[in-house]
Amino acid sequence: MSESIKAICVAMLMAGAITSGIAWTEERPTDLVWLCRFGGAAAAVASLVVFLYVHFRKDKAPDYLREEAGDYLNRNGLAFVCGWTVE
């Protein structure tokens, strides 16, 4: 789910930046151009903030393997530890 949110945020970021950038090239701005200038920039900044929040948030589920074994290899859902325990 978070990957979909990140993709939507990137699309909104690009659309807002492009809209704002094109609107700033207008020499005689109307009310709609002013709205595009600041609305596009605000949408780009807001989507960037949401993207960064979703990207850097911590997982809610505890990491039981790391608690038991320390560092481990994790590649696309395959997680394992090479080692043994002496009791």
C-alpha positions in Angstrom: 0.0 0.0 0.0 2.8 2.4 0.8 4.4 1.9 -2.6 1.1 3.1 -4.2 1.0 6.1 -2.0 4.6 6.9 -2.9 3.9 6.6 -6.6 0.9 8.9 -6.4 3.0 11.4 -4.4 5.7 11.4 -7.1 3.1 11.9 -9.8 1.6 14.8 -7.9 5.0 16.3 -7.3 5.9 16.2 -11.0 2.5 17.6 -12.0 2.6 20.4 -9.4 6.2 21.4 -10.3 5.5 21.4 -14.0 2.2 23.4 -13.6 3.9 25.9 -11.3 7.0 26.2 -13.6 4.9 26.8 -16.7 2.7 29.3 -14.8 5.8 31.4 -13.8 6.7 32.0 -17.4 3.5 34.0 -18.1 4.2 37.7 -18.4 0.7 39.1 -17.6 -0.8 36.7 -15.1 -4.5 36.4 -14.5 -6.1 35.1 -11.4 -6.0 31.5 -12.8 -2.3 31.9 -13.5 -1.6 33.1 -9.9 -3.6 30.1 -8.6 -1.5 27.7 -10.8 1.7 29.4 -9.6 1.1 29.0 -5.9 -1.3 26.0 -6.0 1.1 23.9 -8.1 4.0 24.8 -5.8 1.9 24.0 -2.7 0.8 20.7 -4.1 4.4 19.8 -5.0 5.6 20.6 -1.5 2.7 18.8 0.2 3.2 15.7 -1.9 7.0 15.7 -1.2 6.3 15.9 2.6 3.9 12.9 2.4 6.3 11.0 0.2 9.2 11.5 2.7 6.9 10.6 5.7 5.8 7.4 4.0 9.3 6.5 2.9 11.1 7.0 6.2 8.4 5.8 8.7 9.3 2.9 11.0 7.6 -0.4 10.6 4.9 -1.1 13.2 5.6 -4.9 13.3 8.4 -6.0 15.6 11.5 -7.6 14.0 11.6 -10.9 15.8 14.5 -12.4 13.7 16.8 -9.4 14.5 16.0 -9.8 18.2 16.9 -13.5 18.2 19.8 -13.6 15.7 21.2 -10.0 15.2 22.0 -9.1 11.7 20.6 -11.3 8.9 20.3 -11.5 5.1 17.0 -10.1 3.8 16.3 -10.1 0.0 12.8 -9.6 -1.3 11.1 -11.5 1.5 13.7 -14.2 1.9 15.4 -13.7 5.3 17.8 -16.1 7.0 20.8 -16.4 9.3 23.8 -18.6 8.8 25.1 -19.7 12.2 24.7 -21.9 15.2 24.0 -21.6 18.9 25.9 -23.3 21.7 23.9 -24.0 24.8 
